[in-house]
Amino acid sequence: MLDVTVVTCTCRRLAFFEKMQQSLRENLVGLDSVHEWLIIDDNSSDTDRVTMGGLLPGARFILKDEAGMGHARSLNMMLDEVRTRYVLYWEDDSVLLNRGAWLASAVELADSFPDLISVSFDAEIENDRRCAARRLWVEGKGSIPHIRYVPQDVSLYSDSSGFNYSRDLWPGFSLKPNLLNLDAARRLVGRFDERNRDHMEYDFSLRALKAGLGTAILKGPAVADIGRDQSAYVLNGQQRSYDSEEQREAWR
């Protein structure tokens, strides 16, 4: 049994959820060895919830109503509910494209480097030459192919540095699929700011950086983002300042 809980946050995007869970069940070797799969659902319809439960009958569901809406609230529920050392954080709009024992590799890597708060499954970042943080990456040592990423300069993440909020790898928590060291997160970083809808993940990641924690990118897994045109915040009526007008109009 792996000391891992899979956590998926979802919100009124059943079509994405269906593709996501299928991709993990088909391609993530070792998925049947995790402690549990926790689904935190934000305001989906009763019909969609029945469908999701049928797709993953062994999963545990937390079904939030309008009073509990919000992504930061879901992430804090994750901190409160999960009892394993690690979380494989995988949102409803990311799909795994190739089969492999990526989970076991990520756990081995995290066990080997206690200063890592997360191991990213999104290896395509490695090849994105627009990424402002590329100069801080170093090839990782050991038997698991990876890139180590332990930045020391907080100023890299200011707007003036050219950091791209949606593209660059953050120093701690990322919305991209990753293995999160929940013990380190609770002990050294704290909770997600539920008042900061626009940048609560970014705020969390900067606190991880200031705590001296780093990130690694696992080489091998291929991940695709299928939800760029459907913001869960917009679907829930909680638009962020940077959600596009096109997204807002499409879901009114």
C-alpha positions as CSV (number, residue, x, y, z in Angstrom):
1,M,0.0,0.0,0.0
2,L,1.4,3.4,-1.0
3,D,1.2,6.2,1.6
4,V,-0.8,8.2,-1.0
5,T,-4.3,9.6,-1.4
6,V,-5.4,10.7,-4.8
7,V,-7.4,14.0,-4.5
8,T,-9.5,15.4,-7.3
9,C,-11.3,18.7,-7.1
10,T,-14.2,18.9,-9.6
11,C,-16.9,21.4,-10.3
12,R,-19.8,21.0,-12.8
13,R,-17.5,19.6,-15.5
14,L,-18.6,16.0,-15.9
15,A,-17.3,15.5,-19.4
16,F,-13.8,16.4,-18.2
17,F,-14.1,14.2,-15.1
18,E,-15.0,11.2,-17.2
19,K,-11.9,11.6,-19.4
20,M,-9.7,12.3,-16.4
21,Q,-10.7,9.2,-14.4
22,Q,-10.5,7.0,-17.4
23,S,-6.9,8.2,-18.2
24,L,-5.7,7.5,-14.7
25,R,-7.3,4.1,-14.5
26,E,-5.8,3.1,-17.8
27,N,-2.4,4.7,-17.5
28,L,-1.3,5.2,-13.9
29,V,0.3,1.9,-12.8
30,G,-0.2,1.4,-9.0
31,L,-3.4,3.4,-8.8
32,D,-5.0,0.3,-7.1
33,S,-2.3,0.6,-4.3
34,V,-3.2,4.0,-3.0
35,H,-5.0,4.5,0.3
36,E,-8.0,6.1,-1.3
37,W,-9.3,8.3,-4.0
38,L,-11.0,11.4,-2.6
39,I,-13.3,13.5,-4.8
40,I,-14.2,17.0,-3.6
41,D,-17.1,18.1,-5.7
42,D,-18.1,21.7,-5.8
43,N,-21.8,22.2,-6.6
44,S,-22.4,19.6,-9.4
45,S,-25.9,18.5,-10.1
46,D,-27.4,15.5,-8.4
47,T,-27.5,13.6,-11.7
48,D,-23.8,14.3,-12.4
49,R,-22.9,13.2,-8.9
50,V,-24.7,9.9,-9.4
51,T,-22.7,9.4,-12.7
52,M,-19.4,10.2,-11.0
53,G,-20.1,7.8,-8.2
54,G,-20.9,5.1,-10.8
55,L,-17.6,5.7,-12.5
56,L,-15.6,5.5,-9.3
57,P,-17.6,3.3,-6.9
58,G,-14.6,2.8,-4.6
59,A,-13.9,6.5,-4.2
60,R,-14.9,8.7,-1.2
61,F,-16.9,11.8,-2.2
62,I,-17.2,15.1,-0.3
63,L,-20.3,16.8,-1.9
64,K,-20.2,20.6,-1.2
65,D,-23.3,22.8,-1.6
66,E,-23.4,26.5,-2.4
67,A,-22.6,27.5,1.2
68,G,-19.2,25.7,0.9
69,M,-18.3,26.8,-2.6
70,G,-14.7,27.8,-3.5
71,H,-11.5,26.1,-4.6
72,A,-9.5,27.2,-1.6
73,R,-12.2,25.7,0.7
74,S,-11.8,22.4,-1.2
75,L,-8.0,22.5,-0.8
76,N,-8.3,23.2,2.9
77,M,-10.7,20.2,3.2
78,M,-8.0,18.2,1.6
79,L,-5.6,19.3,4.3
80,D,-8.2,18.4,7.0
81,E,-9.4,15.1,5.5
82,V,-6.3,13.3,4.2
83,R,-4.3,11.1,6.6
84,T,-1.5,9.9,4.3
85,R,1.9,11.5,3.9
86,Y,1.4,12.3,0.2
87,V,-1.4,13.5,-2.0
88,L,-1.5,12.9,-5.7
89,Y,-3.3,16.1,-6.7
90,W,-5.1,15.7,-10.0
91,E,-7.8,18.1,-11.2
92,D,-10.7,17.1,-13.3
93,D,-9.3,18.7,-16.5
94,S,-5.9,17.0,-16.7
95,V,-5.5,13.7,-18.5
96,L,-2.5,11.2,-18.4
97,L,-1.5,10.2,-21.9
98,N,1.0,7.5,-21.4
99,R,1.2,4.4,-19.2
100,G,3.8,3.9,-16.6
101,A,4.7,3.5,-12.9
102,W,4.9,7.2,-12.5
103,L,3.3,7.2,-9.1
104,A,5.9,4.8,-7.5
105,S,8.7,6.9,-9.1
106,A,7.3,10.1,-7.7
107,V,7.0,8.6,-4.2
108,E,10.6,7.2,-4.3
109,L,11.8,10.7,-5.4
110,A,9.9,12.5,-2.7
111,D,11.1,10.0,0.0
112,S,14.7,10.6,-1.2
113,F,14.6,14.4,-0.9
114,P,12.8,15.7,2.2
115,D,13.2,19.3,1.1
116,L,10.8,18.7,-1.8
117,I,7.2,19.8,-1.3
118,S,6.0,18.4,-4.6
119,V,6.9,16.3,-7.6
120,S,5.3,17.5,-10.8
121,F,4.0,15.1,-13.4
122,D,3.9,17.7,-16.1
123,A,7.2,17.1,-17.9
124,E,6.3,19.3,-20.8
125,I,7.3,22.3,-18.7
126,E,10.9,21.2,-19.2
127,N,10.8,22.0,-22.9
128,D,8.9,25.3,-22.7
129,R,11.6,27.8,-23.5
130,R,9.3,30.7,-22.5
131,C,9.5,29.6,-18.9
132,A,11.2,32.2,-16.7
133,A,12.5,29.7,-14.2
134,R,14.4,27.5,-16.6
135,R,17.8,28.9,-15.5
136,L,17.2,27.5,-12.0
137,W,16.6,23.9,-13.0
138,V,19.3,21.3,-12.5
139,E,19.4,17.7,-13.6
140,G,18.5,15.5,-10.6
141,K,20.8,12.8,-9.3
142,G,19.8,9.2,-8.6
143,S,17.9,6.5,-10.4
144,I,14.7,8.4,-11.1
145,P,15.0,10.8,-14.1
146,H,14.0,14.2,-13.0
147,I,14.8,17.9,-12.8
148,R,15.5,19.5,-9.4
149,Y,14.1,23.0,-8.9
150,V,15.0,24.8,-5.6
151,P,14.9,28.5,-6.3
152,Q,16.2,30.9,-3.7
153,D,15.2,34.2,-5.2
154,V,11.6,35.2,-4.4
155,S,11.9,38.2,-6.9
156,L,11.8,35.7,-9.7
157,Y,8.1,35.5,-9.0
158,S,7.3,39.1,-9.3
159,D,5.5,40.4,-12.3
160,S,8.5,42.4,-13.5
161,S,10.6,39.3,-13.8
162,G,8.5,37.9,-16.7
163,F,7.0,35.1,-14.6
164,N,3.9,33.7,-16.3
165,Y,1.2,32.8,-13.8
166,S,-0.5,30.2,-15.9
167,R,2.6,28.6,-17.5
168,D,5.7,28.7,-15.3
169,L,6.2,26.1,-12.6
170,W,5.5,27.5,-9.2
171,P,7.9,26.7,-6.3
172,G,5.5,24.8,-4.2
173,F,1.9,24.0,-5.0
174,S,0.8,23.9,-8.6
175,L,-2.6,23.2,-10.3
176,K,-0.7,20.9,-12.6
177,P,-0.8,17.2,-11.5
178,N,1.7,16.7,-8.8
179,L,2.6,14.6,-5.8
180,L,2.3,16.9,-2.8
181,N,4.1,16.2,0.5
182,L,1.1,16.9,2.8
183,D,3.2,16.6,6.0
184,A,5.5,19.4,4.9
185,A,2.6,21.5,3.6
186,R,0.8,21.4,7.0
187,R,4.0,21.8,9.1
188,L,5.8,24.5,7.1
189,V,3.3,26.3,4.8
190,G,-0.1,26.3,6.4
191,R,-3.5,26.6,4.9
192,F,-4.9,28.1,1.6
193,D,-6.2,31.7,1.9
194,E,-9.9,31.4,1.2
195,R,-10.2,35.2,0.9
196,N,-7.7,35.4,-2.0
197,R,-9.7,33.9,-4.9
198,D,-7.4,35.3,-7.6
199,H,-4.1,34.0,-6.4
200,M,-4.5,31.7,-3.5
201,E,-2.5,28.9,-5.1
202,Y,0.3,31.3,-6.0
203,D,0.3,32.6,-2.4
204,F,0.6,29.1,-1.1
205,S,3.5,28.3,-3.4
206,L,5.5,31.5,-2.4
207,R,5.1,30.5,1.3
208,A,6.6,27.1,0.4
209,L,9.5,28.8,-1.3
210,K,10.1,31.0,1.7
211,A,10.1,27.9,3.9
212,G,13.0,26.5,1.9
213,L,11.0,23.8,0.0
214,G,11.7,22.9,-3.6
215,T,10.0,21.1,-6.5
216,A,11.0,18.4,-8.9
217,I,9.7,17.6,-12.4
218,L,9.4,13.8,-13.0
219,K,10.6,12.9,-16.5
220,G,8.4,10.5,-18.4
221,P,4.7,11.2,-17.8
222,A,2.8,13.1,-20.5
223,V,-0.1,15.2,-19.3
224,A,-2.7,17.3,-21.3
225,D,-4.8,20.1,-20.0
226,I,-8.3,19.7,-21.6
227,G,-10.1,22.5,-19.7
228,R,-8.6,25.8,-20.7
229,D,-11.8,27.1,-22.2
230,Q,-14.1,26.2,-19.2
231,S,-13.2,27.9,-15.9
232,A,-14.7,26.1,-12.9
233,Y,-14.7,29.5,-11.1
234,V,-16.9,30.9,-13.9
235,L,-19.2,27.9,-13.7
236,N,-19.6,28.5,-10.0
237,G,-20.3,32.2,-10.4
238,Q,-17.0,33.0,-8.6
239,Q,-15.1,34.7,-11.5
240,R,-11.5,35.8,-10.9
241,S,-10.3,39.1,-12.3
242,Y,-8.3,37.3,-15.1
243,D,-11.1,34.9,-16.2
244,S,-11.8,35.9,-19.9
245,E,-15.0,37.6,-20.9
246,E,-15.5,34.9,-23.4
247,Q,-15.7,32.3,-20.6
248,R,-18.0,34.4,-18.6
249,E,-20.4,35.0,-21.4
250,A,-20.4,31.4,-22.5
251,W,-21.6,30.2,-19.1
252,R,-24.1,32.9,-18.1
